[in-house]
């Protein structure tokens, strides 16, 4: 089961996506479907079939976003988080081979299109939570265990 937590930025991004799909993309795609249908024979009309498919995708995403937005719990930064890794933190870590990573712990829905974000439900995030600078986090995966040292914790307010 995925957590239903989300950062304020992620929540606003999903609301903006929903608004764009509903107010811009859906009406535009509906117009295209109507236009393509007016041309007659729909059985071989690629525009009609493509835009009907796109309309189904939009409607599916809109339903999903409406449901999710109602269920999400927005977690805002609080000064008590300073000094330890918590939801929404940017964390700089280093392994024993000198490899560095800069990651942000976020909710599952915020991962799309963000390469430095990790889900709070991931093994890495679970190992990092509640740690402080200088602590070691042992990340257990089915393949092996990895040790990462926390170099820096940051919250962008």
C-alpha positions in Angstrom: 0.0 0.0 0.0 1.4 3.4 -1.0 1.3 6.3 1.4 -1.1 9.1 0.7 1.3 11.8 1.7 2.2 14.7 -0.6 4.2 17.9 -0.4 2.4 21.2 -0.9 4.3 21.7 -4.2 3.3 18.2 -5.4 -0.3 18.8 -4.4 -0.4 22.1 -6.4 1.2 20.4 -9.4 -1.5 17.7 -9.4 -4.3 20.3 -9.0 -2.8 22.3 -11.9 -2.7 19.1 -14.0 -6.3 18.3 -13.2 -7.3 21.8 -14.1 -5.4 21.8 -17.4 -6.8 18.4 -18.4 -10.4 19.4 -17.6 -10.4 23.0 -18.9 -8.0 22.8 -21.9 -7.2 19.3 -23.1 -10.6 17.7 -22.7 -12.6 20.4 -24.5 -10.0 20.6 -27.3 -10.0 16.8 -27.7 -13.9 16.7 -27.7 -13.9 19.3 -30.5 -11.5 17.1 -32.5 -13.7 14.0 -32.0 -16.8 15.9 -33.1 -15.0 17.3 -36.2 -13.7 13.8 -37.1 -17.1 12.3 -36.6 -18.7 14.9 -38.9 -16.5 13.6 -41.8 -18.6 10.5 -42.1 -17.3 6.9 -42.1 -15.7 6.5 -38.7 -14.4 2.9 -39.3 -11.4 4.2 -41.2 -11.0 7.6 -39.7 -7.7 7.7 -37.8 -8.3 11.2 -36.4 -11.6 10.0 -34.8 -10.1 6.8 -33.3 -7.0 8.6 -32.0 -8.9 11.4 -30.4 -11.5 9.0 -28.9 -8.6 7.0 -27.4 -7.1 10.3 -26.1 -10.4 11.4 -24.6 -10.7 8.1 -22.7 -7.1 8.6 -21.4 -7.9 12.1 -20.3 -11.2 11.0 -18.6 -9.3 8.2 -16.8 -6.6 10.5 -15.5 -9.2 13.1 -14.4 -11.1 10.5 -12.4 -7.9 9.2 -10.8 -6.7 12.7 -9.9 -10.1 13.7 -8.4 -10.1 10.7 -6.2 -6.4 11.1 -5.2 -6.6 14.8 -4.5 -9.5 14.1 -2.0 -7.4 11.3 -0.3 -4.0 13.0 -0.1 -2.7 14.4 3.2 -0.5 17.5 2.5 2.6 17.5 4.7 4.0 21.0 5.2 7.5 21.8 6.5 7.7 22.3 10.3 10.8 23.7 12.1 10.8 20.5 14.3 12.0 18.6 11.2 15.3 20.5 11.1 18.4 18.4 11.8 16.8 15.0 10.8 15.5 13.4 7.6 11.7 13.6 7.3 9.1 13.7 4.5 10.0 16.5 2.0 13.7 16.7 2.9 16.5 17.1 0.4 19.2 14.7 1.5 22.8 14.5 0.3 24.3 11.0 0.8 27.6 9.3 0.1 28.5 5.6 0.0 31.9 4.0 0.9 33.0 4.2 -2.8 32.6 7.9 -2.8 29.4 8.0 -4.9 27.2 10.9 -4.0 23.5 11.3 -4.4 21.2 14.3 -3.8 17.6 13.1 -3.2 14.2 14.4 -2.1 11.8 12.2 -0.2 8.3 12.7 -1.5 5.0 10.9 -2.1 4.5 8.4 -4.9 2.5 10.7 -7.1 5.3 13.3 -7.2 7.9 11.0 -8.8 6.7 11.5 -12.4 9.2 13.5 -14.3 11.5 14.1 -11.4 14.8 12.3 -11.5 16.1 13.2 -8.0 12.9 12.4 -6.1 12.4 9.1 -4.3 9.2 7.7 -2.9 8.9 7.7 0.9 7.8 4.0 0.5 11.1 3.0 -1.1 13.8 1.1 0.8 16.2 4.0 0.5 13.7 6.5 2.0 12.7 4.1 4.8 16.4 3.7 5.7 17.0 7.5 5.7 14.0 8.6 7.7 14.8 10.1 11.2 18.5 10.0 10.6 20.8 13.0 11.2 23.9 14.4 9.5 26.8 11.9 10.0 24.5 8.9 10.6 24.7 5.9 8.4 21.7 4.4 6.7 21.6 0.8 5.8 19.4 0.2 2.7 18.2 -3.4 2.5 17.2 -4.6 -0.9 16.5 -8.1 -2.2 19.9 -8.0 -3.9 22.1 -6.7 -1.1 22.6 -4.2 1.7 24.1 -0.8 1.0 25.5 1.7 3.5 25.0 5.4 2.8 26.4 8.2 5.1 24.2 11.3 5.4 26.2 14.4 4.5 23.5 17.1 4.4 19.8 17.6 5.2 17.9 20.5 3.8 14.4 21.8 3.7 13.4 24.4 1.1 10.8 26.6 2.8 
